[in-house]
């Protein structure tokens, strides 16, 4: 045998490598014939016999012959010989005992050859080897036998037992070049066998023994998974590998799942892996910012609501609770400091109240009201108003406004904006029945990623509560994977301790409670010490891959009874190996996770996102209703509005006309011919976006009973009819529902003014008007009624800001101002630009009257 791992080799290289230069050591051992044992054993007694002859005291010799029952030659003890012979005598006695034990077999004929570049080098190396050999527990010393005649020269061979052979050929205690030393692990190797559960179990991996050999399967019950799972490990240690295996096993059990993936794009490969399993196992990938697919998303300020049931009822999540969750999300994602929390709380409350919501009970503030929910644009506008109202000093106000503008604008623009505002709404009820991957790596800002992750989890939690809150239990229904959880659940440190810390704790508690609704969370983290401790503590299953950092091992090890030796082993685990702990275990196991990446390499085609979305708006045209517009098509529609300002202005003025009870604007024939040359789908999409935007910024001015969705749908039909026909498209005179609240008395006033009969009588429609407006109209005759209603109408429109909100909307600069190319405050310059822009229309008189302030109109007249 070749003993490349001789025990002395490591010492030789470490201590004497430079002195001996290049060398080679070879050990050869073969079974010795049993007949050699008596000969060798007899030879080992020679030092003892010599020692007996050299006993130095006659008293000792006489004492030997005196005992009638004792041996004739009693054993020699070290004290009877000189000190120089003591070591030799002890070795001889030990060798004799060894050969006596070996006479039944296990005797070896051993030789060790040492080579060098020259004879002196070989001799010097042999001497060093003999001196360095670690044979402290053996009855031998190595000595040079002189030059060998050749590699097969057997003259230097000696006979010894197995103990010496093992001592000479054992692996090094420390690593040497080319030889890796691995300590056997001290993990348990027999998993606890839980009783059978109704939901079954998932195969997590194969348990490894001390030699890293698989000795059995490790299964995790669905009940344990329902109490959440924590997976951690350094980069490349196999975290995602493990989670994808868990998802494949969950799919085998028919469980749907959701993955929130802030970085990379690995989980889409599950499409190929699941294709090999029986059944319909489509994987839908939602990737904000992908121009080739319809942009899915949702408004985070809208609470979860189930579809209407057979009786027309619609269950919604409590509005005030949703508002509290959103406030916690803003503070958590943006790590906000005072006074932003106060501004945010006031802005959130005012945003809902301005649109007609009663937050205390979560219903419209007016009976029969149909208000819309605020958007992030509304929140940004209202937050700016709150800063002005709170009376901060100039520096503080500027800082707060800057923070609000920066943070909220980042959520409304770019990749995040297409997801949180203006996309096709996600159907979370369908999502909870599907296998979905959210890829948000294209969101560049970490705070925006955290907000997006948190908004998804809030919606998910709210829908789970609505769907299963009435029947809580331990049955597992759905899995959610949160990759890079520290983005949202980071441990508060330094300046983050305070308001933001409360938000993180609220989120951690929220996620811990979803298990009552059959939701299992799989929290995945590369650096466990970054997480709030509650996240790790509240997980029943823990899978720990390679973790080099000691603080990370302490963070997770304390929750899974990981001792010091096991913690050291975790430092050097191979990819796919993990320490696993589950509820019911006393100590963790070392497990090898099955590698299913070969199946993922197969090109798996993901399912279209259309399976999870509804249409973006009720204003979408026929083509858009048949097939959802992609992000690229929506961007093209917005560019078309910029390239054709006449279309954008006509849409704005059409909505304004309905609010002000004025005739619809009509584009001149040349403008209509120009727009008729556009692609029909592009034109439809452009009209839809323009109408939705125009209605959104004016919806706060609608009467409580009026739905902004109804107004938008009606105006989109009006604009399309106007472009398709001769340009004239007048609405019925009795359609007063879309008139803005400040102008609600305008049609009544007009009817009373045009009433030509005897003014001794009240108007015959008075009773209908009173029922409609829920207000008595005093007066004994129509003239008195006209006087009262005129006062009301003037009082409602007295403030210029109120009139501007209906005419221009609430955004500044408004869309009309952007199209015209100025602002109203520009004075006569604005007046001239407004007239030039309105030259595209026939009969623009009423429009100019509302676009130019009354004071300047009077001055000109």
N, C-alpha and C positions, 0 to 999 in steps of 0.2 A: 504494500500500500504506500501511496505517497502522502507524507504528512506535511502538507504545505502549511498547516496551521500549528506547527510545533509551538509549545508553550513559550519557549525561549525566543522565538522569532521576533515577537513584538518588542521585547526588551533589547534584543540585538540591534534592531533597526533604530529604536528610539535613543539608545545610549551610545552605541558603538558604530552606528551606521557610517559616519564620516571616517572613522579610524580603519575599518576593515574594507571599505570600498565595496565593489561589486562582489556578491557571494551567492551561493546556493546551498540549501540544506535539504536533504532527502532522508526520510525515515522509512525503513522496510521491515515488515514484521510478518512472520509466518508461524503456523502452529508447530510447536516443538514435539518430537516424539516423546511419549510418556516415559520411555526408558531413560531419558536424560535427567529426569527429576531426581532419582536417588543419587546419581553421580554429583549433580550440582548441590544437592542438599548435604552430601558428605563433605564436599569441598568447603561449604559454608561453616562447618564445625572446626576447621583447622585453627582459626584464631582463638577459639575457646580452649582447644587442647593446649595450645602454646601458653595461654594464660594460666592454665592449671599447673603447668610445669614450673612456672615462674612465681608461684606464690612465695611471698617474702618472709613469712613468720612460721616457725615450727609449731607454735601454738595453734595456728590455723589448721596445719596439716594434722596434728594430733586430735584436734576437735573433730576433724572429719571422720577419723576411724573410731571415735568413741561411741557414736550413736548406733545401737544395735538395729534400730528400725530405719535409719537413714541410708541414703545412697552411698555407695563407696566413694564416688566423686561428686560431691554436692555442687550446685551451680556456682559459677564464678560471679561475683558482684563487682561493680566498678571500683569499689574501694580497695579491692585486693590487688589491683594492677596500678601501674603508673598512669599519671594523667595523660601522657602521650598516647597510650593505647586505649583510652576510654572510649573515644568516638568510634574507633575501628571495632572494638568489642561490641558496642551497642548495635552497629550496623550489621555485624555478622549474626548476632542473635535475632535481629528483626528479619534478615533475609532467610534464616533458617525457618522461622515461623511461617514466612510467606510461602516458601517452597513446600513446607509440610501441608499447608492448606491447598496448594496447587497440585498435589500429587494425584488428585482425582481428575485432573484435566485443567484446561484453561492456562496452559503454559505456552509461552511464545518465545520464538527465536528472533531477537531484535538486533538491528544494526542501524547506525546513523552515519550518513556520508555527508561530508562538508566539502564544498568546492570553491575555488577562487580563480582569479585570472592567472595566478602563478602558484608554484609550490609554497613559497613563503606566505603568500596571501592566504592560501588554504590552511596552512598551519596556524597562522595568526587567528583566522576566523574560528578554527576548531577550538583554540584555547579560550577565545571569548565566549563561544557557545557553552563550553564546559563550565565556565565561571558563572554564566548568566542563567543556566538551567535551574528552574524553580522546582527542586525535588526535596523540599524541606520535610515533607511527610513520608518520604520514601527511604528505605535502607540502602541508598545508592548515592554515588557521586559519579559524574561523567568524567572520563579522562581520555585523552587522545591516545589511540592505538597505533599512531604512525601512518605513513602514507599507505593508501590502498593501491593494490595492483591494478584495479579497474572497477567499474561499477558493479561487477558481479562477484567481487572479492568477498568471500564470506568469513575470512579469518577474524574479523573484528566483531562478529556477531556474538551476542551473549543471551542467556536464557533468563527470563523473568516472568512474573505473573501479570495478570491483567491490570492490576493497580498501576504498575509502572508504565505499561503501554498506554493506559488512559492518561496518565500524568504527562507523558511525552507528546501525545497527539491531540490533547484537548484543544478546543478553539481558544483563541486569545480572550483574556478577560476584558481587554480594552481593544478598541478598533485599531487595526493597522491598515495600511494602504491596500485596497482591493478586497478587504474583508469587513463586512458590516456586522456589528454586534447588536442583536435585538433581544431585549429582556422579555421573558414570558409575561403576559398580562395576568392581572389578578381579578378579572371580572368573573361574575357568575356565569355558569354555562348551562344551567337548567332553568328555563323560564317557568314562572308560576302559571299554572293552567287555570284560567278563570272558568267559571261555569258557563254553559251555553247561554247566549243572549238572543233575544228575539231578532235583532238586526243583523246577526252574523258577525263575522270578523274579517279583517284584511290581513293578507300576508305582507309583513313588513320586510323580512329578510331572513338570512340564515345565521344562526348563533355560531360564533367561533370559539374553539377551545384555546388552551394556552399555547398550542402550536399553530394557531390561526387556521385550523382545519374546521370546516363546517360540521356541526354535530346535530343539528336539528333546526326546525323552523320556528320563527317568532311571529305569532299572530297577535293583532291588536283588535279588540272588540270595538264595534261601532259606538258602544256606550262610552268607552274611553275616549274615542275620537270626538264624541259630542262634547266632552269636557275640554276640548281644544288641545292643540299640538304646537310644540315649539321646536323649530329646526334651526340649528346654527352651525357655523363653521367658516373657516377662512376661505378666501378665493380659491376655487378649483378643488375644494375638498369633497364636493358631491352633494351640496344642498339641493340644488334644482333637480339633480338626478334623483334624489330621494323623493322629492315632492312630486315629480312627474310619475314615479312609480306608484305613489299613494293615489294619485288621480286615476291612473289606469286601473288600480284595484277598486277604487270607488266606482268607476264606470262599470266594472264587472258586476257590481251589486246594484246597478241601475241608479246610482246617485248622481244628480246634476252638480255642477261646481262652477265656481267663478275664480279667476286669477287676476289679481291687480299687480301688474308688472311695471314698476317705475323705470327700470333700466334693462337693456338687452331685449331680445325678442326670441326667447327659447321655447316658450310654452306653445307657440303655434305649431311646433313639431308634433304635438300630441295628435294632430289630425291624422298623420300617417300612422302613428302607433295605434290609435283607436280603430282605424280602418280594418285591422286584423281581428277585431272582436266582433262577435255576433250582435246584430241589432243596429238601430239607427243611432250612431254616435257622432253626429256632426259637431264640429268645433267652430264657433263663431268668434272671429277676431274683430274687436273694436279698437281702431287706431286713430285717435284724433289727429287731424292734419293730413290724412291720406287723401290726395286729390281725386283718386280714381274710384272712390266708394262714397256712398251717401254718408254725410257727417251725422253720426248719432250723438245724442246728448240729452241734457235735461236742465231745467232751471232750478238751481239749488235752493231758491227761496220758496219753491212750491212744495208743500208737505205731501207725503205719499197719500194716494187715494185709490181705492179699488174701483173697478168698473161697476156701473150701475147694475143692480140686481133686477130680478123679474118685476119687482114692484116699483122700479125707478129710483130706488134709494142708492146713495153713493157714500160709502164710509170713507172718512178722511182722518188722517192722523191729527191729534190736537195741535192747533195752530201755535198756541203759546209755547208748548213743549218744543215744537220744531224751531221756533225762534230762539229758544234758549240753546238748543243744540248748535244752531248756526253761529250764534255768538261765541260759543266755546270753540267752534272750528276756526273762526277768524283769529281768535286770540292764540290758538295753538299753532296754526300754520304760519302766521306772520310774526309770532313772538313779540306781540305789541306791548308797549309800555304806556303808562298814563301820559296824557289824558285820552288816548285813543279808545280804551274800553268804554269810557263814558259816552264819547261821541258815537261810537258804534252802537251801543245799546239804545241811545236816543234815536239814531237814524233808522235802525231796524224797526223800532216801534212806530215811528212817524211814517215810514214807507208804506206799511200796511194800513195805517189809519187814514192816510191821505187818499187811498184808493177805495176806502169804504169798508174796512174790516173792523169787526169788534174782536180784539184779541182775547178778551176775558173768556168768551165762550166760543171763539173760533168760527163765527158766522158773520154774514154781512150785517153791517151796522143798521141798514135800512131793510125793513120787511119787504121781501120780494126783490131785493137788490141782487145784482149779478156782477160784482166787481172782479177784476182780474187780480192776479198776484203780482207783486213788484218784481222787477228784474234787477240785475246788478247795475244797469245804467240808472235805474230809479234810485237805488241805494247810494250810488256815488253822488247823484245830484242832491239828494236829501241830506247826506252827510255834510256836504259843503254848506247847505243852508243852516244846519245845526251848529257848525263852527262859527258862523256869523252871528247866530242868535245867542250863543253862550258868552259872548263878550270877551274873548281872550285878547291879550295884548297883540300888537302887530307881529312880533317875532313868533310867539307861540302859535298864533292863528296861521301864520305862513307855514310853520313846520307841520302842523296837523293837516292842513290842506294838502301840502306836498306829499305827506305819507299816504293820505287817502287817495289822492290822484294816482300816485305811483302804483300802489297795491291793487286798487280796484280796477284801474285801467289795464293792468297786466292780466287780470282775469277776463276782461272783456275783449281783449285783442289777441290776435295771433292764434296759435294752436288751441290754447285753453279757451279762448273766446268762442271758437266754433263749436266747442263741446258744451259750454255752459250757457250759451246764448245763441239762438238762431239756427240750431241744428234740428234734425228730425228727432222727435221725442222718443226716448227709450220706453219700452213697455216692460216694467220690472216684474210683472206677473209672469210674462213669457220668459224673461231672463232667468227667473228662479227655477224654471223647468228645463233649462238648456245648459250647455257647457260652453262657457264664455271666457275669453282672454281679453283683458284691457291692457293694451300696450301704450304707455304714456312716456316712452323714452324721448319722444320728440318735443316734449314740454321741457324747455331749457331751465327755467327757474325752479330751484328746489322748493321754495315756498309755494309756488303754483302747483307743483306736484303734490305737496302735502295737502293743499286745499282740495285738489281733485280727488285724491284718495279718501280724504275725510268725507267729502260730499257723497261719494259713492257709498261709503259705509253707513252714513246716516240714512240715505234712501233705502238701502238694503235692510237696515234695522227697523225702519218704520214700516216697510211692507211686510216684514216677518211678523211684526206685532199685530198688524191688521189681519194677516192671513191665519196666524196660529195663536194669537194672544188669548183667545177664548178657550183653547184646548192645549195648554202647555203640557209637555211631557219630555221623556228622555229619548224618544225615537229620533234617529238621525234622518234628516230630510235633504240637507244641502251642505256643501263645503265651500268655504271661501279662503283663498290663499292670499296672504298679504306679504309680498316681497319687500325687502328693505324697510322693515317696519319702523326703523328709527326716524324716518322722515316725518312720521306723524306722532309716534309714541316715544319721543326722545326723553331721556332722563333730564329733569331740570337742573341746570348747573349755573353758577355765577349769576349773570344778569337775568337769566331765564326764570329764576325762582321768583314767584309772585303770581300775577294774574295768569300768565301763560301756563304755569305749573298746574293751576286749578283746571284749566282747559284740558291738559293732558290727562290728569287724573279722572276727569269726567268721561273722557273718551275710553280710557282703560276700563272703567266700571261698566260703561255701555256695552263694550265688546264682550266683557265677561258674562253679561246677562243674556246674551242672545242664545245661549245653549238651551234655555227654557223653551225656545221656539224651534228646536230641532236643527239649529245652525252650528256647524263645527268650523272653528277658525284654525288655520294653519299659519302660524306666524313665523316668518323666515327672516333671519338676521345674520349678518356677517360679524358684527361686533356686539355681543350681548351686553357689554357694560354700558353701551349707549342707551339702552332701553330703560324705561321706568320699571322698577323691580316687580310691580304688580303684574305686568304682562307675563313674566316668566313664572311667577308663583301661581298664577291662575290657569296654568296648563297642566293637563294630566299626563300627556305623553311628551317626552323630551328626547330629541334625536340630536346628539352632539357629534359633529364631524371634527376634523382636525382644527384645534384651537391653539395656536402658539402662545398667545398672550396670557399671562398669569391672571390678570384682573378679569379677563373674560371667563376663564375657567372657574374663578371664584364665584362670579356672578351666577352662573348656571349650575355649578357643581354643588353649591349649598342647597339647592332645591331638589337634588336627585341622589343624595347620599354618596357622592363621588369622593373617595378617599385620595390621599396624597399619591399613592402608587398608580392608581387609575388615572388621576389627573396628569401624571407624567406620561402615561401611555397615550393619552389623547393628543399630546403634542405632535406625535409622529405617525398618526394613523394615515393609511393610504386612502386614496380617493375611493369613495363608495363604502368605506368602513365607518362605523359610528358607535358611540356608546349610547345605549337606549335604556330609558327608564319609563315605566308606566305605573299608573296607580295599582296598588296591590303588590308591587315588588319591594323587596327589602334592599337589594343592591342592583346596580345596572348591569346590563349584558353588553358584550361586544358583538356587533351584528354586521354582516356583509349585505348591502342592499343590492338586489338584482339589477343588472345592467340591461336596460331595455332600449338603449340608444340606437342599436342596429335597426330596430323597427322604425324609429323616428327618422332615420336617414331616408326612408322611402318618401317620395314626394307626395305629401298629403295635401289635398286641396281643401281649404277651409270653406265653410258655408257662408253664404252672403249675409251681410248684416241686416238685410231687409227682413229677415225672420224675427227681428227684435224691435223694429221701429214702427211707429205710425207716421203719417204724413206730417210734414213740418207745420202746415197751416191750413185752415179752412179756405184760404184764398188761393191755394194751389190750383193750377189749371188742369185740364183733362189729361194732358201728357204726364204731368207731375203726379197726378192721382194714380195713373196706371203704373208708373215707375218712378221711384224716388230720385230726385236730382242728386248728382254727385257733388262733392265739394267744388270740383273744377267748374261744373255747370253753374253752380250758385255764384261763384266768383265772376264768371263771365256775365251773369245777369247784373251783378253790381257794377261791373265795368260798363255795361250797356247804359245804365242809368247815368253814369258820369259822362259818357260820350253823347248822350241824347238828353240834355237837361230839360227839353220841352216835355218829355215823358214824365220825368221826376216831378216837375213843377205842376203838370196837369193832375197828377195823382195827389199831391199835397193839397191843391186847391179843391179837388173833388171832395176830399175828406172835410176840409174846412167849410165848404159850402153846406154840407149836411149839418155841421155843428152850428152854423150861423143862420140856418134856414134861408139860404140863398140858392139861386139857380146854379146848376152844374156848369163848370167852365167848358168851353168848346175850343179846341185847337183849330187853327186855320187849315184849309185843305192841303197846303204844301207841307206842313208839319206832319199831317196824318199820312200823306203819301210816303214821306221819308221813313216813318215808323213801320209802315206796311211792308217795307222791304226786309225787315228783320226776320230771322228764323222764328216760326210761330212758338216753338217751345221756349226759346230765349226770351221772346217778348212776354209770354205768359209768366215766366219766372221773374222777370224784371218787375212786372206789374204787381205780382204777389209780394215781393220784398218791399217795394215802395209803399204799398198800401199798409202792410203790417207795421212798418216803421212810423208812418204818418199817424195811424190810429194809436199806436203805443204811447207816443209822446203827448197825446191829447186825451187819453182815456180817463184821466182824473177829472176832466170837465164834463163827463157824461152824466146824464141823470141816473139815479140809483138803479132803476129798473132796466136800463139799457146795457146790453152785453157788448163789450168791445169786439168780441168775435163776430157777432151779428153785423155790426157796423162795418168791420173789415171785409166780410164776405160780400155785403151789399155793395160797398164802394168798388171792390174789384170787378164785380159784374158790370157796374156802371161804366168804369173806365174801358173795359174790353168792348162793351156795346158801342161806346162812343167812338172807339178806334175802328170798329168793324163797319159801322154804318156811316151816316152823313155827319157825325159829330154831335148831333143833338140827342140827348138822352135825359129827359126830365123825369124826376121822381114824382110820385103822387103828392098832391098838395096836402092831403090829410095825414101824411106820414110824419108825425112829429116826434117819434120815439128817439131819433138820433140827434135831436137838437141839444146843444150843450146846456148845462144847468144855468149859466148866466143869461142865456138867450131863450129860456124855456117859455117865457111869457110873450115872446115876439109874435107867434102865430095867433094867439088869443087877441092880442092888441090889434093885429091886422084885421081879424074877423070883426071885432067890435067897431073898428074905424070904418070898415066898408059896409056896415049894417045900415041900410038905407030906409028902413021902415020907421014907423013912429017910435021915437026914443022914449015914449012913456012906458014901454015894456022892456023887461029884461031879455037878453038874447036867448033864443030857444035852446041853444046848446049849452047853456050855463050849467045845468045839472051834470051833463057829461064831462065838462071841463073840471067841475069840482071833484067828481069821482076820480078823474085821471090824475089831477094834481094833489088830491087829498087835502084840499084847502077851500074854504068857502070864498066866494067872490062877492063881496058886499056891493050894494047899490040897488036902488029901486028901479032903475032903468039902465039901458045900455050906455047912455052917456056917462052916468056915474060909474058904471063898471069900467068903462074905458079909462076914466081918470085914475081909478084905483090901480088898474093893471099897468097903466103907463108909469105910475110912480114905482111900482114893484120892478118893472123892467129896467128903469133908469137906475134904481138903487143897486140891482144885481150887477150892472155893467159899469158902475161908477169908477171902479179902479182900473187903471190902464193895464196893470199886471194881470188882472183877471181876463181882460179882453185879449191880451197878447197870448195867454196860455191857450185860449181856444183857437186863435189865428195861427200862431207860430208853433205851438207846442211848448214843452218845458225844457227841451235841450237847448244849450247855448254854446256856439252859435246854432241857430235852427237850420233845418234843411233848406227852407225857403231862403234864408239869408245866405247860405252857402251857394245856392244856385244863382241868386241875384248878384252875389259878389260883394257884399258889404253887410253892414248892420244898420238897424233903424237909427241908432244914435249918430250916424254919419250926417244926419240932416238932409240938406237939399241934394247932396251927392247920392244918398240912398234913394231919394224920391226919383231922381233921374234914372238910376239903374233899375228901379222897380218898374217904371213906365216902359223902359226898353225891354225888359223881360216879359212883360205882359203884352207886348206887341205880337206875340205868337198866338194870341187868343182873340176871338171875336167877343165884343161886348164885355170888356174887362172892368166896367165901371165899379161894380160893388167890391171887386177884389182890390182895386187901388184905394178905395175908401177905407178898407181895413188894414192895408199894408202901410199906408202913410198916416201918421198921427193926425188926429182931428184938428189939432191946433195949426198944423202946417197946411192942411187942406183948407181951413177957413181963411188963412192968410192969403193963399193963392186965389181963392175965389173973391 
